[in-house]
């Protein structure tokens, strides 16, 4: 397949991942969300979007990084940077902002 197909796969997976974060944050407007475990009762749509989004993103990043880098080590570095920037960073930023907002409203 062409590179654009894999790039679009990454974009769709990232969009689904971000949508799942938004649904989860909306389900807990006045509660802190834990960092290292799932919320006590996550919305079903958020769980499904998260699973499909991370799968699409992982497959797309793996294929795209393999095309970008010429060595296996370079591909691994490209994949790690892409996964961190597209999936982990938005999650942590959203959790920090949400939990900070909840903490200021609680006092």
C-alpha positions as CSV (number, residue, x, y, z in Angstrom):
1,X,0.0,0.0,0.0
2,X,1.1,3.6,-0.4
3,X,2.4,5.7,2.4
4,X,-0.6,7.9,2.4
5,X,-2.9,5.0,3.3
6,X,-0.7,4.3,6.4
7,X,-0.6,8.0,7.3
8,X,-4.4,8.2,7.0
9,X,-4.6,5.1,9.3
10,X,-2.5,6.9,11.9
11,X,-4.7,10.0,11.6
12,X,-7.9,8.1,12.0
13,X,-6.5,6.1,14.9
14,X,-5.3,9.3,16.6
15,X,-8.7,11.0,16.1
16,X,-10.5,7.9,17.6
17,X,-8.0,8.0,20.6
18,X,-8.6,11.7,21.2
19,X,-12.4,11.2,20.9
20,X,-12.2,8.4,23.6
21,X,-10.3,10.8,25.9
22,X,-13.0,13.4,25.4
23,X,-15.8,10.9,26.1
24,X,-14.0,9.7,29.3
25,X,-13.5,13.3,30.6
26,X,-17.1,14.1,29.9
27,X,-18.2,11.1,31.9
28,X,-16.4,12.4,35.0
29,X,-16.9,16.1,35.0
30,X,-16.4,16.6,38.8
31,X,-14.2,13.6,39.6
32,X,-10.4,13.1,39.4
33,X,-9.4,10.5,36.8
34,X,-6.6,8.1,37.9
35,X,-3.3,8.1,36.1
36,X,-2.2,4.5,36.1
37,X,-5.5,2.6,35.8
38,X,-8.8,2.9,34.1
39,X,-11.7,4.9,35.7
40,X,-14.1,2.9,37.8
41,X,-16.7,2.8,35.0
42,X,-15.5,4.0,31.6
43,X,-18.2,4.7,28.9
44,X,-18.5,1.7,26.5
45,X,-18.0,4.0,23.5
46,X,-14.8,5.3,25.0
47,X,-13.4,1.8,25.5
48,X,-14.3,0.8,22.0
49,X,-12.9,3.9,20.4
50,X,-9.7,3.6,22.5
51,X,-9.2,0.0,21.5
52,X,-9.8,0.6,17.8
53,X,-7.9,3.8,17.7
54,X,-4.8,2.4,19.4
55,X,-4.9,-0.6,17.1
56,X,-5.2,1.5,13.9
57,X,-2.6,3.9,15.2
58,X,-0.1,1.2,16.1
59,X,-0.5,-0.5,12.7
60,X,-0.2,2.8,10.8
61,X,2.8,3.9,12.9
62,X,4.6,0.6,12.4
63,X,4.1,0.7,8.6
64,X,4.9,4.4,8.3
65,X,8.1,4.2,10.5
66,X,9.3,1.2,8.5
67,X,9.0,3.2,5.3
68,X,10.7,6.3,6.8
69,X,13.7,4.7,8.5
70,X,16.1,2.5,6.6
71,X,17.3,0.6,9.7
72,X,15.3,-1.4,12.3
73,X,16.7,0.7,15.1
74,X,15.7,3.9,13.3
75,X,12.2,2.5,12.7
76,X,11.9,1.7,16.4
77,X,12.9,5.2,17.3
78,X,10.5,6.8,14.8
79,X,7.7,4.6,16.1
80,X,8.4,5.4,19.7
81,X,8.5,9.1,19.1
82,X,5.3,9.0,17.0
83,X,3.4,6.9,19.5
84,X,4.5,9.2,22.4
85,X,3.6,12.4,20.6
86,X,0.3,11.2,19.2
87,X,-1.1,9.0,22.0
88,X,0.6,9.5,25.3
89,X,1.2,13.3,25.3
90,X,-2.4,14.2,24.6
91,X,-3.6,11.8,27.2
92,X,-1.3,13.2,29.9
93,X,-2.1,16.8,29.0
94,X,-5.8,16.1,29.1
95,X,-5.5,14.3,32.5
96,X,-3.4,17.1,34.0
97,X,-5.8,19.8,32.9
98,X,-8.9,17.8,33.9
99,X,-7.6,16.9,37.4
100,X,-6.3,20.4,38.0
101,X,-9.7,21.8,37.1
102,X,-11.5,19.4,39.4
103,X,-9.1,20.2,42.2
104,X,-9.7,23.9,42.0
105,X,-13.4,23.4,41.9
106,X,-13.3,21.1,45.0
107,X,-11.8,23.7,47.3
